[in-house]
Amino acid sequence: MRRGSNPEKLKENTLKKYYHRIIVIIHIPNQEEDYYKDQLPVLQKCLDGLFATINRSTSVVTIIDNNSCQEVKNLLDLYQDKIEKLVRLRENLGKVAPILNEVRGIFEPFVTFMDSDVLLFEGWEKAVINIFQKYKYAGVVAPLPCPNLAFYNNSAVFVKNFLFGRLGYDKVVDDKDCKLYLKGFNSDYLLNRANRQYDWKEKSYFFKNDSCVIIGAGHFVATYRTKLFHKYNNQPEYKFKGGYEDEFLDKISDKQGFYRLSTAKTYAYHMGNVLDNFITNTFSRSNDDYVDVEVLKQASSFSVKNNFHPYKLVDFLFRVVKKVYKL
């Protein structure tokens, strides 16, 4: 039986409002296999960088522990006063399904997905939100230049801007940023362009009036308008399947007429699964202030209706433009 009334019902404490949620998904099942054995210090570096660079009065962090080993659980316990929500799964459910479970139930107007091997630099949050504030059709913004992904799920930005002369194609990304991008993925080929005169290190697509914004974004770390996910309720059938990130995370922006963009400067580095000496001393880029709450409010207040034709038609027009103008 019940005795008395629940005293919590008498309290009228207001809920704190946040504007930005960062979701980090972690899967380190053991420390014995060669691929995983050095990932614990990488994860610690990732979390230290994250909590040092966000404005904790406007931003909160969700950690998804995708059935990691006990050492990871012990490490996460050290950050319990900084983590707003910790999700611990009994089995590895992959990346897409756990992210969708979280993002479809949050209130914050902006959400960042990031892998657990990303190092964030000072000023990343401000640089990203400033782009959302300037461009009402910005749907996804990455905190590092991704010129090689200009055409990836980005038909809307070209159909709406290229034929009207709003896009430039020139050298706007510094060589140092290009080298950092390639080093993070341990590849010399990601910025090459087959059958084109210039590679992505030499020329990028950008808005003509703003060379600080690059056309293109990846998905190992990127910030989304949360409302992009409100339109879809489809559910993955499998834990792992090729193309799932494309289908459930990357394509939804373009399908609704929004753009995938990135910063021209590097505010994030892909550490991979080995913490090398290169990343121990390098990464305070600037003394930028935290993102301003008024900018966050303004950036999240845009109410944009998609005036595009159906997505398949827009995508077809983009392919025609790309072929005719040899983009």
C-alpha positions in Angstrom: 0.0 0.0 0.0 1.0 3.7 -0.3 1.6 5.9 2.7 1.5 9.6 2.2 2.3 11.5 -1.0 5.5 11.5 -3.0 7.3 14.7 -1.9 8.9 15.0 -5.3 5.5 15.9 -6.8 5.4 19.1 -4.7 8.6 20.4 -6.1 8.5 22.8 -9.1 12.2 23.0 -10.1 12.6 24.2 -13.7 14.4 22.0 -16.2 17.6 23.5 -17.5 17.5 24.2 -21.3 20.4 23.2 -23.4 21.0 23.9 -27.1 23.7 21.4 -28.1 24.1 17.7 -27.3 27.3 15.7 -28.2 26.8 12.0 -28.6 30.0 9.8 -28.4 29.7 6.1 -29.3 32.4 3.8 -27.9 33.2 0.2 -28.6 36.5 -1.2 -27.2 35.7 -4.9 -26.4 39.1 -5.8 -25.1 42.7 -4.7 -24.8 44.3 -7.8 -26.1 43.6 -7.7 -29.8 46.1 -5.6 -31.8 43.5 -3.2 -33.1 42.2 -2.4 -29.7 45.2 -2.6 -27.4 46.1 1.1 -27.6 42.6 2.6 -27.8 42.1 3.4 -24.1 44.5 6.3 -24.0 43.0 7.5 -27.3 39.6 7.5 -25.7 40.9 9.4 -22.7 42.4 12.0 -24.9 39.1 12.3 -26.8 37.1 12.8 -23.7 39.6 15.3 -22.2 39.5 17.3 -25.4 35.7 17.2 -25.6 35.0 18.4 -22.1 37.7 21.1 -22.3 36.3 22.7 -25.4 32.5 22.8 -25.0 30.4 25.4 -23.2 29.0 23.3 -20.5 26.3 25.9 -19.7 24.8 25.3 -23.2 26.0 21.9 -24.2 25.7 18.4 -22.7 27.2 15.0 -23.5 25.7 11.6 -24.0 28.1 8.6 -24.0 27.0 5.3 -25.5 29.1 2.5 -24.2 28.6 -0.2 -26.9 29.4 -3.2 -24.7 33.0 -2.2 -24.1 35.5 -3.9 -21.7 35.7 -3.2 -18.0 38.7 -0.9 -18.4 36.5 1.4 -20.5 33.7 1.3 -17.9 36.3 2.2 -15.2 37.5 5.2 -17.3 34.0 6.5 -17.9 33.3 6.4 -14.1 36.0 9.1 -13.7 34.0 11.4 -15.9 30.6 10.8 -14.2 30.3 14.4 -13.0 30.7 15.7 -16.6 28.6 13.1 -18.5 25.0 14.1 -18.6 23.8 10.8 -19.9 25.6 7.4 -19.9 24.0 4.6 -21.9 25.5 1.1 -21.3 24.5 -1.5 -23.8 24.6 -5.2 -23.1 25.8 -6.0 -26.6 27.4 -4.2 -29.5 24.5 -2.8 -31.5 26.7 -1.1 -34.1 26.8 2.7 -34.6 23.6 3.6 -36.4 20.9 2.0 -34.2 22.1 3.4 -30.8 22.6 6.9 -32.3 19.0 6.9 -33.7 17.6 5.7 -30.4 19.2 8.7 -28.7 18.8 11.5 -31.3 15.1 10.9 -31.8 14.4 11.6 -28.2 16.4 14.7 -27.5 15.2 18.4 -27.2 18.4 20.2 -28.1 18.2 21.9 -31.6 21.8 20.8 -32.4 23.4 17.4 -32.0 27.0 16.3 -32.8 27.9 12.7 -33.5 31.5 11.8 -33.0 33.6 8.7 -32.9 35.6 8.0 -29.8 39.0 8.6 -31.5 38.4 12.3 -32.3 40.5 15.1 -30.8 38.7 18.4 -30.7 40.5 21.8 -30.6 39.5 25.0 -28.9 36.9 27.0 -30.8 35.3 24.1 -32.7 31.9 24.6 -31.2 31.8 28.3 -31.9 33.1 27.9 -35.5 30.4 25.3 -36.2 27.5 27.1 -34.7 28.5 30.3 -36.4 28.0 28.6 -39.8 24.5 27.4 -38.7 23.8 31.0 -37.7 24.9 32.4 -41.1 23.3 29.8 -43.3 19.7 28.8 -42.6 20.0 25.9 -45.0 23.0 24.5 -43.2 21.9 21.0 -42.1 25.3 19.4 -41.3 28.6 21.1 -40.4 31.9 19.3 -39.8 34.6 21.0 -37.7 37.3 20.4 -40.2 37.6 21.0 -44.0 36.2 18.2 -46.0 36.6 19.4 -49.6 36.8 15.9 -51.1 33.2 15.3 -49.9 31.7 18.3 -51.7 29.5 16.1 -53.8 28.6 13.5 -51.1 24.8 13.8 -50.5 25.0 17.5 -51.4 22.8 17.9 -54.5 20.8 20.6 -52.8 23.7 23.1 -52.3 24.8 22.8 -56.0 21.3 22.9 -57.5 20.4 26.0 -55.5 23.7 27.9 -55.7 26.0 26.8 -58.5 24.0 27.9 -61.5 23.4 31.3 -59.8 27.1 31.9 -59.5 27.1 31.7 -55.7 29.9 29.0 -55.4 33.6 29.5 -55.9 36.2 27.0 -56.7 39.7 28.0 -55.6 42.5 27.5 -53.0 40.9 28.3 -49.7 42.1 25.4 -47.4 45.6 25.9 -46.0 48.2 23.2 -46.8 48.7 22.6 -43.0 45.0 21.7 -42.7 45.2 19.4 -45.7 48.3 17.6 -44.2 46.5 17.2 -40.8 43.5 15.7 -42.5 45.6 13.2 -44.4 47.7 12.3 -41.4 44.7 11.6 -39.3 43.5 8.9 -41.8 47.1 7.8 -42.6 46.4 8.3 -46.3 48.0 10.4 -49.0 45.1 9.8 -51.5 41.9 11.1 -49.9 42.4 14.6 -51.4 43.3 13.4 -54.9 40.9 14.0 -57.8 41.0 11.5 -60.6 40.6 12.9 -64.1 40.6 16.5 -62.9 43.2 19.2 -63.4 43.3 20.1 -59.7 43.1 18.0 -56.6 41.2 18.9 -53.4 44.4 20.4 -51.8 44.6 22.9 -54.6 41.0 23.9 -55.0 37.8 23.5 -53.0 34.2 24.5 -53.4 33.0 27.3 -51.1 30.5 30.2 -50.9 31.9 33.1 -52.9 31.1 35.6 -50.2 32.5 33.4 -47.4 35.7 31.4 -48.0 35.6 30.3 -44.3 32.8 27.8 -45.3 33.7 24.7 -47.4 31.1 22.7 -49.3 31.2 19.1 -48.0 31.1 17.2 -44.7 32.0 13.8 -43.4 30.5 11.8 -40.5 33.3 10.7 -38.1 32.5 14.1 -36.4 29.7 16.4 -37.5 27.0 18.6 -36.1 23.4 18.3 -37.3 20.2 20.2 -37.0 18.2 17.8 -34.8 15.0 18.5 -36.6 16.4 16.6 -39.6 15.7 13.4 -37.7 12.1 14.2 -36.8 10.8 13.3 -40.2 12.0 9.7 -40.3 11.0 6.7 -38.1 12.6 4.0 -40.2 14.6 1.5 -38.2 17.8 -0.5 -39.1 17.3 -4.2 -39.7 20.9 -5.1 -38.9 23.6 -4.2 -36.4 26.1 -3.7 -39.2 25.6 -3.1 -42.9 27.5 -1.3 -45.5 25.9 2.0 -46.3 23.9 2.4 -43.1 25.6 5.7 -42.2 24.8 7.0 -45.6 21.1 5.9 -45.5 20.3 6.9 -41.9 22.6 9.7 -41.0 24.2 11.4 -44.1 21.4 11.4 -46.7 18.6 12.9 -44.6 20.0 16.5 -44.8 20.1 16.5 -48.6 16.7 14.8 -48.9 15.2 17.7 -47.1 17.0 20.4 -49.1 19.7 21.3 -46.5 23.5 21.6 -47.1 26.5 19.6 -45.8 29.2 22.1 -45.0 32.5 22.3 -43.1 34.9 24.8 -41.6 37.9 26.0 -43.6 40.2 25.6 -40.6 40.8 22.4 -38.7 39.2 22.1 -35.3 39.2 18.3 -35.1 41.7 15.5 -35.7 41.1 11.8 -36.3 43.5 10.1 -33.9 42.7 6.5 -35.0 43.6 3.6 -32.7 47.1 4.7 -31.8 48.1 7.7 -29.7 51.3 8.9 -31.3 53.7 11.6 -30.1 52.4 14.0 -32.8 49.2 14.7 -30.9 50.5 15.2 -27.4 51.7 18.8 -27.7 50.1 20.4 -30.8 46.5 21.2 -30.5 45.5 24.5 -28.9 44.7 26.3 -32.0 43.4 29.6 -30.5 41.9 31.2 -27.5 38.4 31.5 -29.0 35.6 32.1 -26.5 32.9 29.5 -26.0 29.9 29.6 -28.3 27.6 32.5 -27.4 24.2 31.5 -26.1 22.5 34.3 -28.2 24.1 32.9 -31.4 22.8 29.5 -30.4 19.3 30.8 -29.9 19.4 32.6 -33.2 20.8 29.7 -35.1 18.2 27.3 -33.7 15.3 29.7 -34.4 15.3 29.3 -38.2 12.0 27.8 -39.4 12.9 26.7 -43.0 10.4 25.1 -45.3 11.8 23.0 -48.1 10.8 24.6 -51.4 12.7 22.1 -53.4 11.2 19.7 -55.9 11.2 16.0 -54.9 14.6 14.8 -53.9 15.0 12.4 -56.8 14.5 15.2 -59.2 17.0 17.5 -57.4 19.5 14.7 -57.3 19.0 14.1 -61.1 19.5 17.8 -61.8 22.7 17.8 -59.8 24.1 14.9 -61.8 23.3 16.7 -65.0 25.0 19.9 -63.7 28.0 17.9 -62.5 28.4 16.2 -65.9 27.8 19.2 -68.1 30.1 21.6 -66.2 32.6 18.8 -65.4 32.6 19.6 -61.7 
